[in-house]
Amino acid sequence: MEKILITGCNGLLGQKCIQTFVSQKDDVLGCDLHDRAVLKEKSFRYVNLDLVDRTRVKEIVNKFKPMYIINTAAFTNVDACEIEREKCWKTNVEAVEHLIYAAKKVDAAIIQISTDYVFNGESGPYRESDTPNPLGYYGKSKLAAENLLIESGIKHAILRTMILYGCGVNIRLNFTTWIIKKLKNKENISVVTDQIGNPTLANDLAYMIRQVINKNKFDLYHASGKEIIDRYAFALKIADQFKLDKSLIHPIKSSELNQTAPRPLNSGFIIDKLETDLSTETLTIKESLTLFKKDYKKLKPAL
C-alpha cells in the first residue's frame, strides 16, 4: 500500500487518478479547492486545499506524509492565461514551488503533469530531448514548473500530455464532450484542420501515472495517446463513434478563429520512451474512443 496525495482531484484527470489508485487499495488523500469531493467513493479521504497557500500545503503534506504527490491541478485555460497572468503563475508555478518545499520535508516524490504547449509546434512530433520553446504564457508557466522540479533535487517525474479528454463527475466540457454536445443539438461547428497532436484519454494517462510508480521510473516522459491526428479528423472519428451527423462539422484554419493565445500547430509526441520504460502500450484512437463511449454511457453527462 502506497500513501498518495492527489491534487486537483475534482478535475477530470484527478478523478481518474483517484479511481485508479483506490482500485489498487492505496491510501489516497485527494485535495482540491472545493468544500467536498465530487466522487462518492468512500475509500479515499478528501481535504480542501488551495495550493497557492504555502503554509496550508506544508501543513497537509506534513500531516499525511505521502510517499508520492500527483499534481493534476493547473490553470489550463490557455486564452485566460494570457489575460490573467498573475493567477496563471501562482497556480501553475508557485503552487509547484510550494509542493516541492513540502515534499522535501517528508521525502515525497512528485509526479507533475505538463503539456505540449512547452513547444512552439513548428517541428513536431517531439521527443523528450527536443528543446522547449513555448509560444504563450500557459506554456511558459508549465515549462517554469518543469524547471523548478528539475532543479529541486527531489525525486520526480514529468509527464507531458495533450488533447486530454474523457468523462467525469461535474467537469467542464473538453474537446470530445463539446463535439458530442454540439452534434446532439444539431448545431453546425467549425473545427481546425491545422492543429495536430495525440488525443489522450484521461483513463489512459492515469494508468501511465500508476505505471511510473509501479515501475519506479521517475523521468521526463511524453505521455499521450498513440496516434497523431488533426482536430478536424478527430472530430469526424468522434461523430462516427457516436453515430452523429458528420456533415455538421466544418473545416477551418486556426488563423480564422482569432484566439487570444497562440497554439502550437504541428505538435504531437513520440512516445517510444514511455512505452519502453513503463512496459506499456498506449491506446489508439479507436481503442480510447471505445472506452470513452462506455464511460459516457455509464455517467450520462448532463450535456
C-alpha positions in Angstrom: 0.0 0.0 0.0 1.3 3.4 -1.0 0.4 6.8 0.5 -0.6 9.0 -2.3 -1.7 12.7 -2.4 -3.6 13.7 -5.5 -4.1 17.4 -6.1 -6.9 18.7 -8.3 -8.8 15.6 -7.5 -12.2 17.1 -8.6 -10.9 17.6 -12.2 -11.1 15.0 -15.0 -7.6 13.6 -14.6 -7.7 13.9 -10.8 -10.9 11.8 -10.7 -9.3 9.1 -12.9 -6.2 9.1 -10.7 -8.4 8.7 -7.6 -10.2 5.8 -9.1 -7.0 4.2 -10.4 -5.1 4.2 -7.1 -8.2 3.4 -4.9 -8.6 0.3 -7.1 -5.0 -0.7 -6.1 -6.0 -0.4 -2.4 -3.6 2.5 -1.9 -4.0 5.0 0.9 -5.3 8.0 -1.1 -5.8 11.6 0.0 -7.4 13.9 -2.6 -7.4 17.6 -2.4 -9.0 20.5 -4.4 -10.3 24.0 -3.9 -13.9 22.8 -3.3 -15.5 22.1 0.1 -16.1 18.4 -0.8 -15.0 15.8 -3.2 -17.3 15.2 -6.3 -16.6 11.4 -6.3 -18.7 9.4 -3.8 -16.2 6.6 -3.3 -15.7 6.0 0.5 -12.3 4.5 0.1 -10.3 7.8 -0.1 -10.1 10.8 2.1 -10.6 14.4 1.0 -9.3 17.8 2.2 -9.9 21.3 0.9 -6.6 22.8 -0.2 -5.5 25.9 -2.1 -2.0 25.1 -3.4 -1.2 28.8 -3.5 -1.3 28.8 0.3 2.2 27.7 1.2 1.5 27.2 4.9 -1.5 25.1 4.3 0.3 23.0 1.7 3.1 22.3 4.2 0.6 21.5 6.9 -1.4 19.0 4.9 1.6 17.3 3.4 3.4 17.1 6.8 0.3 15.6 8.4 -0.4 13.0 5.7 3.2 12.2 4.9 2.6 10.9 1.3 5.2 8.8 -0.5 4.0 10.3 -3.8 2.3 13.6 -4.7 0.5 13.6 -8.1 -0.1 17.2 -9.2 -3.0 17.3 -11.6 -4.0 20.8 -10.5 -3.4 23.6 -13.0 -4.9 26.7 -14.7 -5.3 25.2 -18.2 -7.5 27.8 -20.0 -4.8 28.9 -22.4 -6.6 32.0 -23.5 -7.4 33.1 -19.9 -3.7 32.5 -19.0 -2.7 35.3 -21.5 -5.0 37.7 -19.7 -4.9 36.5 -16.0 -1.1 36.1 -15.9 -0.7 36.5 -12.2 -3.3 33.8 -11.5 -1.7 31.6 -14.1 1.8 32.0 -12.5 0.5 31.4 -9.0 -1.5 28.3 -9.9 1.0 26.7 -12.3 4.4 27.7 -10.9 4.2 29.0 -7.3 1.9 26.1 -6.3 4.6 23.6 -7.6 7.2 25.5 -5.7 5.1 25.0 -2.5 4.7 21.3 -3.2 8.4 20.9 -3.7 9.1 22.7 -0.4 6.6 20.4 1.4 7.7 17.3 -0.3 11.3 17.8 0.8 10.2 17.8 4.4 8.7 14.3 4.2 10.9 12.8 1.4 8.0 12.5 -1.1 8.3 12.2 -4.8 6.3 14.4 -7.2 4.6 13.5 -10.4 3.9 16.7 -12.4 1.6 16.9 -15.4 2.8 19.1 -18.2 1.9 19.9 -21.8 2.9 20.0 -25.4 2.5 23.8 -25.1 6.1 24.0 -23.9 6.9 23.6 -27.6 6.2 26.1 -30.4 4.6 23.5 -32.7 6.8 24.2 -35.7 8.6 20.8 -36.0 6.6 18.1 -34.2 6.2 15.4 -33.4 8.5 15.9 -30.4 10.8 13.7 -28.3 11.7 14.4 -24.7 15.2 15.5 -25.8 13.8 18.3 -28.1 14.3 21.9 -26.8 11.2 23.6 -25.5 10.2 27.0 -26.8 6.7 28.0 -25.7 4.6 30.5 -27.6 2.2 31.6 -24.9 2.1 32.3 -21.2 0.4 29.0 -20.3 3.3 27.1 -21.9 5.8 29.4 -20.3 4.3 28.7 -16.9 4.3 25.0 -17.3 7.9 25.0 -18.5 8.9 27.1 -15.5 7.2 24.4 -13.2 9.2 21.7 -15.0 12.4 23.6 -14.4 11.6 24.1 -10.7 11.3 20.3 -10.3 14.4 19.5 -12.3 16.4 22.0 -10.2 14.9 20.9 -6.9 16.9 17.7 -6.5 13.8 15.8 -5.3 12.6 12.5 -6.9 10.2 13.5 -9.6 8.6 12.5 -12.9 7.2 15.0 -15.5 4.5 13.7 -17.9 3.8 16.0 -20.8 0.4 15.3 -22.3 -2.0 16.9 -24.8 -5.7 16.9 -26.0 -6.8 15.3 -22.8 -10.4 14.1 -22.8 -12.8 11.9 -21.0 -15.9 11.7 -18.8 -16.1 12.6 -15.1 -18.4 14.0 -12.5 -19.3 17.7 -12.8 -16.4 18.5 -15.1 -16.3 21.2 -17.7 -16.6 20.3 -21.4 -13.4 19.1 -23.1 -12.9 18.8 -26.9 -14.7 15.4 -27.2 -17.7 16.2 -25.0 -18.0 19.6 -26.7 -18.2 17.9 -30.1 -20.9 15.4 -28.8 -23.0 18.2 -27.2 -23.0 20.3 -30.3 -23.8 17.4 -32.7 -26.5 16.1 -30.5 -28.1 19.5 -30.5 -27.9 19.5 -34.4 -25.5 22.6 -34.3 -23.0 23.3 -37.0 -19.5 23.6 -35.7 -16.1 24.6 -37.1 -13.0 22.6 -36.2 -9.4 23.3 -37.1 -7.5 21.2 -39.6 -4.1 22.6 -38.8 -3.7 21.8 -35.1 -2.1 18.3 -34.9 -1.5 16.2 -31.9 -2.2 13.0 -29.9 -5.7 12.7 -28.3 -5.2 11.3 -24.8 -7.9 9.6 -22.8 -7.7 10.6 -19.2 -8.2 7.0 -18.1 -5.1 6.0 -20.1 -3.0 8.9 -18.6 -4.0 7.9 -15.1 -2.7 4.3 -15.9 0.6 5.8 -17.1 1.0 7.7 -13.8 0.3 4.5 -11.9 3.0 2.7 -14.0 5.5 5.4 -13.2 5.1 4.5 -9.5 4.8 0.7 -10.0 7.9 0.6 -12.2 9.8 3.2 -10.2 10.6 5.1 -13.4 11.0 8.8 -12.5 11.9 10.8 -15.5 10.6 13.1 -18.2 8.0 11.4 -20.4 5.8 12.3 -23.3 2.6 10.7 -22.2 -0.3 10.6 -24.7 -2.4 8.5 -26.9 -0.5 6.6 -29.6 -1.8 8.3 -32.8 -1.2 11.8 -34.2 -4.2 13.4 -35.9 -5.6 16.9 -36.7 -8.6 18.1 -34.7 -11.0 18.1 -37.6 -10.2 14.4 -38.4 -10.5 13.5 -34.8 -13.9 15.3 -34.6 -15.1 13.1 -37.5 -14.0 10.0 -35.7 -15.9 11.1 -32.6 -19.0 11.6 -34.7 -18.6 8.1 -36.2 -18.2 6.5 -32.8 -21.5 8.1 -31.5 -23.3 7.8 -34.9 -23.8 11.6 -35.1 -24.1 13.8 -38.2 -20.6 14.5 -39.6 -22.0 17.0 -42.1 -22.4 19.5 -39.2 -18.6 19.6 -38.8 -16.8 22.1 -41.0 -13.1 22.5 -41.5 -11.4 25.8 -40.6 -7.9 27.2 -40.1 -6.6 28.4 -36.7 -6.0 31.8 -38.2 -9.7 32.3 -38.7 -10.6 31.8 -35.0 -8.8 34.9 -33.6 -7.9 33.1 -30.4 -6.2 35.1 -27.7 -3.3 32.6 -27.1 -1.1 31.2 -29.8 -1.4 27.4 -30.3 1.4 25.0 -31.2 0.1 23.7 -34.6 2.4 21.0 -35.8 2.7 19.3 -32.4 2.4 15.7 -31.5 4.6 13.4 -29.3 6.9 10.5 -30.0 6.1 8.1 -27.1 8.7 5.3 -27.5 10.5 6.2 -24.3 7.3 6.0 -22.2 6.1 2.7 -23.8 9.6 1.1 -23.3 10.3 2.3 -19.7 6.8 1.6 -18.4 6.3 -1.6 -20.4 3.0 -0.5 -21.7 1.2 0.2 -25.0 -0.8 3.4 -25.0 -4.2 3.4 -26.7 -5.0 4.0 -30.3 -7.8 6.5 -31.1 -10.2 3.6 -31.8 -9.4 1.9 -28.5 -9.7 5.1 -26.5 -12.9 6.2 -28.1 -14.4 2.8 -27.4 -13.5 3.1 -23.7 -14.7 6.7 -23.6 -18.1 5.7 -25.0 -18.5 3.2 -22.2 -17.7 5.8 -19.6 -20.1 8.3 -21.3 -23.0 5.9 -21.3 -22.3 5.0 -17.7 -22.0 8.5 -16.4 -24.7 10.0 -18.7 -23.2 13.5 -18.6 -25.8 16.3 -18.3 -24.9 18.0 -21.6 
